Amino acid sequence: MSQPILLQELRSSPVIAEKDTRIYYIKPPVIIYGILFPVFFFLAFGLGKQLLPYVLVPGLVVMTLFFTSSSVGPLVTPWERNARTYERLLATPVSVFSLLLGDVLAGIIFGLAISLVSLALGFIFFAARVAHPFLLAGGMFFSSLCFSSLGVLLSSPATEAPSKAIMLSALVRFPLIFISGIFVPLENLPYWGKLIAPISPLTYTTDIIRYSLYEVRFYPSYLSMAAILAFSLGFFSLALKVHQRNLAKGI
């Protein structure tokens, strides 16, 4: 990709993100599955179990960041396919890369904005303090990039039914939550839990945020950040490949 074409691609993506922000943030499925669901889900598992603040606060932030960042992507493509705007967008000077990157940017903005509210609640009600601000900011940003890229990947199967996209995303997201050490710290997991936890990107996000706030961690921070970036690249690359294949097949 030459430099002028790359610049055009990068200029198109914020426009796509602005469109997603204006149209899709207020859709009921995005609000329910992106904001309300993670809060109630976490409360159902967290209340009454006397979780320590270093487990409770990072868990709430990670859950909110995960669900909000990944809630927009799976629904945008089905909605646009149903409205026949997906093909019209690609008929303009907008490539699949720009379209998906714009969807990822929309997920990042949505995820960071809502998760900052969860973080503020931790400061107010649980006296959380930021021990490593730059690590916290970088961890939240790149984790939001990772989760938003996962959301775009979950939109890859060619479908015009948002309900099918929601079912697919639920089948993927819930297992990632339960094996990530959000509710049980990694050091307290059984041996088999420590073996499967690394396959979830939430594991590394949780570890980074816990260390940023409470200086408690299981993995070195550089390893967690590298893993998050690797997941991000993998999710986005696979999403791009599947979307391009679907278009080539006329799906």
N, C-alpha and C positions, 0 to 999 in steps of 0.2 A: 504494500500500500504506500504510494508516494506521499510526500509531505503535504501538498495541497489537498489531496483527497482525504488524508487523515484529518486535516484541519476542518474540512467541510463536515466530516463525520462527527467530530467533536462539537462543532457548532450546532448540528442538528439535534444532538442528544438532549441538551437542556430544554429545547423546545418541546420535545416529546415528554420530558419529565414534567414540564409546566402543564401540559395538556392532561397528563395522568393525575397530577395534583388537583387540578381544577375540577375534573370530571369524576374521578373514582374515589377520592378520599372520603366523600360523604355517602358513598353507597352502603346500604345496610350490611351486606356480608363483610365488607372491609371493617366497619365499625365493630361488628359483633365478634368476628374471628380475629381481628387485629388488636382490639382494645379490651373489650369486656371479657372475652373468653380467657385470655391469660390471667387476668386478675382473679376471676372466680375459680379458675383451675388451680392457681397457686394457693388461694385461701383454703380450698377444699383439702389440699394436702398439707398445708402449713399450719393451720390453726389447730390448737389443742395438742400439738406435738412438742411444744417447748423447744423450738428450734433456736439455736444461738444466733445472735445478730450477724455474725460473720457467715452464716449459712442463709439466713432469712433475707437480708438486704441484697446481696449479690444474686441470689436466686430470683427474687422478684424483678430485678433489673434485667437479668439475662432472659427470663421468660418474656418480659414485655418487649425487649429488643428483638428477640427471635420471632415472635408472632407478628409484631407490627411490620418489621422489615420484610418478612416473607409473605404477608397477606395480600399485597397489591399485585405482585407478579402473576400468581396462578390465575387471577380473575380477569386481568386486562385483555389477554389474547382471546379467551372465549367470548367475552363481551364484544370485542371488536370484530371477531369472526361472525358473530350473530348479527351485528349491525352492518356487516359488509364494509367496515371502515379499514380493516386490516389490509386487504388487498389494495384499497385506494391509497393508503399511506405508502405502501411499497411501490406504487405506480409513480409517486413523486420522486424527486431526487433524495430519497431516504433509503438507506440500505437496511438489511436485517440487523447488522451490527449496531447501527445508530438507534434503531428501534428498541433493541434489547437493552442497550446501554442507557437509553432514556428511561426505560422501565426500572432498571436497577437504580438509577439516580433517584427516581420517585420513591422507591422503597427505602433508600438510605435516609432521605429527608423525613419521611413518615416515621421510620423506626427511631431515629435519633430524637426527634421532637417529643414523641410520647415516652420514650425511655428516660428522658431527662426528668419527667414528672415523677416516675418511680424512684429515681435517684434522689430527688428532692424530698420525697416522703421518707426515705431512709435517713436523710440528714435531720428531718424534723422530729420523727417519732423514735428513731433508734440511735440517735447521736452518732451517726456514721461520720467519719472524717477521711478526707482524701490524703493518703500518704504519698502517692505517686501520681500527680495530676497528669503528666504527659503520657504515662503508660495507660492511665484510665481513658484519656481522650483518644489515643491511638487505638486502644483495644476496642472501644465502643464503635469508632468509625469503621475500622476494618472488619469487625464482626458484623456490623450492619451491611457492609458490602458483601460479605460472605452469605448472610441469610437472604439478602435481596437477590443475589445471584441464584441461590437455591430456589427462591420463588419463581424466578424467570424460567429455570429449568423445569419446574413442575407445570409450567404452562406449555411445555413443548408438545405433549401429545395433542394431535389435531382434534379438537372438539369445539363445538359451539355451545355446549351445555356447561354453565358455571358450576352446577351441582356436581358434575363429574370431576371437575378440577378441584373442588373442595374436598371430595372424598379421597382423591389421590393425594392431596397435600396432607390430609389427616393421617393417612396410612404411612406417610414418610415422617411427618413431624413428631408424632407421639412417641415412636420408638427412640428417636434421637434424644428426646427429653429424658426418658426413663433410664437411659444408659449413660447419661452425661455427668452424673454426680451433682445435680442441682439440689436434690433433696437430701442426699447422703454424701458427705465429703469423700473425695477419692481415697483418702487415707483410711477411711472406715469401710470401704467396699471389700467384699470377699475377693479372693484371688481371681476368680473368673470375671468379676466386675471390673477389676483393673485391666484385664486383658481386652475387653470389648469397649471400654470407655473411650479409648483413643480414636475410634472410628466415627465419633460424633464431634462435629465442630463446636457444639455447645460446651463440651468438656474444657476446651482451651479458653473459651470466652469466660466461663465461670472462674477458672483458675486465675486469669488475668485480673478480673474485677475484684476477686477476693484479695488478691495481693495488693492491688491498688488502694483498696479501702482499709484492709485489716492486716496486711503484710503476712498473709497465710497463703501458701501455695504448695502445689504438688510437683509441677513441672517448672523448669527454668523459663522465665518470661520470654526470652528470645525464641525458645522452641515453640511455645504456645502461639506467638505472633507468626512465626514461619508456617506453622500448621494452618492457621486461619487464612493466610495469604494463599497457601497451596490449595485449600478447599475452594476459595473464591475463584481462583484461576480455573480449577477443574470444573466447577459448576457452570461458570459462564461459557467456557469453551465447549462443553458438552451441549449446553442449551443452544448455542449458536449453530453447532453442527446439526442438531436435530431439526431446528427451525429451517435451516437451509435445505435439508433433505426433504422435509415436508413440502416446501415450495417447489423443489425440483420434480417431485412426484405429482404436483398439482393437488395436494391434499389441503 
